Amino acid sequence: MSRTLRVFGATALSLALLSPVAAHGDRWGDSDPAGDVEGSSWSPDPAPCGTDTPVDSTAVTNNDITHFAVRHTRRIVVITTRFRGLDRNLEQHVAMHVRTNLGGWWLDVDRFEDGPGKWRIFSFLAKEPDLPDPEELPDDACGIGVAVVGEGCRMERTLDFKRDLVRLAVPRKCLDNPRWVRGAVGAYGWVESDDPSSTETIHWDSWDDGVELSPWAPSFGPRVRATRPDTLPAPTSTREPAGVELRVFVRPGGIFRRR
């Protein structure tokens, strides 16, 4: 069974008149309640789409976001997500969405087991895919497939299990040197059954006290501008190669990502 990551979003986009967005200086952050992880168990029956059943995931700590922060300097954008309790023995995807005055971006930090006891960390940057409105999908369709191609960028990722945080530092030039950025984040993980024909359970959480800009993404925080001279070092991690492709399965109620 292919490993999948479901990004749960709203099934409809409500339109509202919004007040002007306040812009913040070079940093912004906000907390998120603990114990609000949601979950769903998936079964392949009945074919072809299967069935999702809600489960109680409030005890899950690995994906339980407690704080989300964005820092924007003249050279770098740093996105930091803190958790109730990271577990180095559990897989996790942290999906970050960035909107700027120039467009949208999709960033991932993924931790997964690539063989018994062998863990791999993967980071990814791509332009935000052009996804359909959920209402455009047929009622009887399981979904549609979309390919997302990485841009390639020298990002620096940090996974700190003592401080329970995941941090991604991205050069501004990889985001086309925007005037401002605003971010959204979700964390997702799953437990697969030993029996491929049986169910898998997916746990997810997101920072959700912002503004909805897409039915497929968590809510976004305020605009953060680069206003001060840069005091942060440039990212030093190995450049992620361009052209890496992630396949996305879009269906009513959410998005599945397949590696």
C-alpha positions as CSV (number, residue, x, y, z in Angstrom):
1,M,0.0,0.0,0.0
2,S,1.4,3.4,-0.9
3,R,2.1,5.7,2.0
4,T,-0.4,8.5,1.9
5,L,-0.9,11.8,3.7
6,R,-4.3,13.3,3.9
7,V,-4.6,17.1,4.2
8,F,-8.1,17.7,5.5
9,G,-9.7,20.9,4.3
10,A,-13.1,22.5,4.2
11,T,-15.4,21.1,1.6
12,A,-16.8,24.5,0.6
13,L,-15.3,27.9,0.4
14,S,-17.5,30.5,2.1
15,L,-17.1,34.1,0.9
16,A,-17.0,36.9,3.4
17,L,-16.0,40.6,3.5
18,L,-12.7,40.7,5.4
19,S,-11.3,43.7,7.2
20,P,-7.9,45.0,6.1
21,V,-5.1,42.6,7.1
22,A,-2.7,44.0,9.7
23,A,1.0,43.7,8.7
24,H,3.5,42.7,11.4
25,G,7.1,43.6,11.7
26,D,9.7,40.9,10.9
27,R,8.1,38.2,13.1
28,W,4.7,36.8,14.3
29,G,3.6,33.9,16.3
30,D,0.5,32.4,18.0
31,S,-0.4,29.5,20.2
32,D,-2.7,26.6,19.3
33,P,-4.7,24.6,21.9
34,A,-3.3,21.2,23.1
35,G,-5.4,18.1,22.9
36,D,-7.2,19.1,19.7
37,V,-5.8,16.4,17.3
38,E,-8.4,14.8,15.0
39,G,-8.4,11.4,13.5
40,S,-10.0,9.2,10.9
41,S,-9.8,5.5,10.2
42,W,-10.0,4.5,6.5
43,S,-11.4,1.3,5.1
44,P,-11.3,0.3,1.4
45,D,-14.9,-0.9,1.6
46,P,-17.1,-0.3,-0.2
47,A,-15.2,0.1,-3.4
48,P,-14.2,2.3,-5.1
49,C,-13.7,5.1,-2.6
50,G,-13.8,3.3,0.8
51,T,-15.1,4.7,4.1
52,D,-13.7,7.2,6.6
53,T,-14.7,6.8,10.3
54,P,-13.8,9.5,12.9
55,V,-11.6,8.3,15.8
56,D,-10.6,9.9,19.1
57,S,-7.0,11.2,18.6
58,T,-6.9,13.7,21.5
59,A,-4.1,11.6,23.2
60,V,-1.8,11.9,20.2
61,T,1.0,14.3,20.9
62,N,3.3,13.9,17.9
63,N,1.0,15.9,15.6
64,D,-0.5,18.2,18.2
65,I,0.6,21.7,17.3
66,T,0.9,24.1,20.2
67,H,2.6,27.1,18.6
68,F,3.2,28.5,15.1
69,A,5.6,31.3,14.2
70,V,6.9,33.1,11.1
71,R,10.1,35.2,10.9
72,H,10.8,37.3,7.8
73,T,14.2,39.0,7.3
74,R,15.7,40.6,4.2
75,R,17.5,37.3,3.4
76,I,15.5,34.5,4.9
77,V,12.0,33.2,6.0
78,V,11.9,30.9,9.0
79,I,8.8,28.9,9.9
80,T,8.7,27.2,13.3
81,T,6.1,24.8,14.6
82,R,6.0,23.5,18.1
83,F,4.3,20.3,19.3
84,R,2.9,18.8,22.5
85,G,5.4,16.0,22.3
86,L,7.4,14.9,19.2
87,D,8.1,11.2,19.1
88,R,11.3,10.2,17.2
89,N,9.8,6.7,16.5
90,L,6.7,8.0,14.7
91,E,6.4,9.3,11.2
92,Q,5.2,12.8,10.6
93,H,4.5,15.3,7.8
94,V,4.5,19.0,8.5
95,A,2.8,20.8,5.6
96,M,3.4,24.5,5.4
97,H,1.6,26.9,3.1
98,V,3.1,30.3,2.3
99,R,1.2,33.2,0.5
100,T,3.1,36.3,-0.6
101,N,2.4,39.4,-2.6
102,L,3.7,37.4,-5.6
103,G,1.9,34.1,-5.2
104,G,1.7,30.9,-3.1
105,W,4.1,28.2,-2.1
106,W,3.9,24.7,-0.6
107,L,6.6,23.5,1.8
108,D,7.0,20.1,3.5
109,V,9.2,18.6,6.2
110,D,8.6,14.9,6.2
111,R,10.0,12.3,8.6
112,F,9.4,8.7,7.7
113,E,10.9,5.2,8.2
114,D,12.7,4.1,5.1
115,G,13.3,0.5,6.1
116,P,13.4,-1.1,9.6
117,G,15.0,1.4,12.0
118,K,16.2,3.7,9.1
119,W,14.7,7.1,9.3
120,R,14.7,9.7,6.5
121,I,13.9,13.4,6.6
122,F,12.7,15.1,3.4
123,S,12.0,18.7,2.7
124,F,10.2,20.1,-0.3
125,L,9.4,23.4,-1.9
126,A,7.0,23.9,-4.8
127,K,4.7,26.6,-6.2
128,E,1.2,26.2,-4.9
129,P,-0.6,23.8,-7.2
130,D,-3.7,25.0,-9.1
131,L,-6.4,22.9,-7.4
132,P,-10.0,22.8,-8.3
133,D,-12.8,24.1,-6.2
134,P,-14.3,21.1,-4.2
135,E,-17.7,21.9,-5.7
136,E,-16.3,21.2,-9.2
137,L,-15.6,17.5,-8.4
138,P,-18.5,15.1,-9.3
139,D,-20.4,13.8,-6.4
140,D,-19.7,10.2,-7.4
141,A,-15.9,10.7,-8.0
142,C,-13.3,9.5,-5.5
143,G,-11.0,12.3,-6.7
144,I,-8.5,13.5,-9.2
145,G,-4.7,13.3,-9.4
146,V,-2.4,16.3,-9.5
147,A,1.5,16.3,-9.8
148,V,3.5,18.9,-7.8
149,V,7.1,19.5,-8.9
150,G,9.7,20.8,-6.5
151,E,11.6,24.0,-7.3
152,G,14.9,23.1,-5.7
153,C,16.3,25.3,-2.9
154,R,19.0,25.3,-0.2
155,M,16.7,25.1,2.8
156,E,17.7,24.3,6.4
157,R,15.4,22.0,8.4
158,T,15.6,21.5,12.2
159,L,13.9,18.7,14.1
160,D,14.5,19.2,17.9
161,F,13.0,16.4,19.9
162,K,14.0,18.0,23.2
163,R,12.2,21.3,22.4
164,D,9.5,19.6,20.4
165,L,9.9,21.8,17.4
166,V,10.2,21.5,13.6
167,R,11.8,24.5,11.9
168,L,12.3,25.3,8.2
169,A,14.5,28.2,7.0
170,V,14.0,29.3,3.4
171,P,16.0,31.9,1.5
172,R,13.8,34.8,0.3
173,K,15.2,34.4,-3.2
174,C,13.6,30.9,-3.4
175,L,10.2,32.7,-2.8
176,D,11.0,35.4,-5.4
177,N,12.0,38.0,-2.7
178,P,8.5,38.9,-1.6
179,R,7.6,42.1,0.3
180,W,5.5,40.1,2.8
181,V,4.7,36.5,3.7
182,R,1.9,34.9,5.6
183,G,1.9,31.2,6.7
184,A,-0.4,28.3,7.4
185,V,0.6,24.9,8.9
186,G,-0.8,21.4,9.4
187,A,0.8,18.3,10.9
188,Y,-0.3,14.8,9.8
189,G,0.6,11.3,10.6
190,W,-0.8,7.8,10.1
191,V,-0.7,4.3,11.4
192,E,-1.0,1.5,8.9
193,S,-2.3,-1.9,9.5
194,D,-0.1,-4.9,9.0
195,D,-2.9,-6.2,6.7
196,P,-2.9,-4.1,3.5
197,S,-6.5,-4.9,3.0
198,S,-7.5,-3.5,6.4
199,T,-7.8,0.0,7.7
200,E,-5.2,2.8,8.4
201,T,-5.7,5.6,10.9
202,I,-4.7,9.2,10.1
203,H,-4.1,11.9,12.8
204,W,-4.0,15.6,12.0
205,D,-3.9,19.0,13.5
206,S,-3.5,22.6,12.2
207,W,-3.1,26.1,13.5
208,D,-6.7,27.3,12.8
209,D,-7.1,30.8,14.3
210,G,-6.4,32.7,11.1
211,V,-8.1,33.6,7.8
212,E,-9.2,31.0,5.3
213,L,-7.7,31.6,1.8
214,S,-8.1,28.2,0.3
215,P,-10.5,25.3,0.9
216,W,-7.5,22.9,0.7
217,A,-5.2,24.6,3.3
218,P,-5.4,25.5,7.0
219,S,-6.1,29.1,7.9
220,F,-3.4,31.7,7.4
221,G,-1.7,34.1,9.8
222,P,-1.2,37.8,9.2
223,R,1.3,39.4,6.7
224,V,4.8,39.5,8.0
225,R,7.2,42.0,6.4
226,A,11.0,42.1,6.3
227,T,11.8,45.4,8.1
228,R,15.1,44.9,9.8
229,P,18.7,44.2,8.7
230,D,19.4,40.5,8.6
231,T,21.0,38.9,11.6
232,L,20.3,35.3,10.7
233,P,22.8,33.1,8.9
234,A,22.0,31.7,5.5
235,P,20.8,28.1,5.3
236,T,23.6,25.6,5.1
237,S,21.8,22.3,4.4
238,T,22.2,20.4,1.2
239,R,20.2,21.8,-1.7
240,E,17.0,19.9,-2.4
241,P,17.1,18.9,-6.1
242,A,14.7,20.6,-8.5
243,G,12.2,18.4,-10.4
244,V,11.3,16.1,-7.5
245,E,7.6,15.2,-8.0
246,L,4.9,14.6,-5.4
247,R,1.6,13.2,-6.5
248,V,-1.5,14.6,-5.0
249,F,-4.8,12.9,-4.9
250,V,-7.7,15.4,-4.5
251,R,-11.1,14.4,-3.5
252,P,-14.1,15.9,-1.7
253,G,-13.1,16.6,1.9
254,G,-9.3,16.6,1.5
255,I,-6.1,16.0,-0.3
256,F,-3.9,12.8,-0.2
257,R,-0.2,13.2,-0.9
258,R,1.7,10.3,-2.3
259,R,5.4,10.0,-2.5
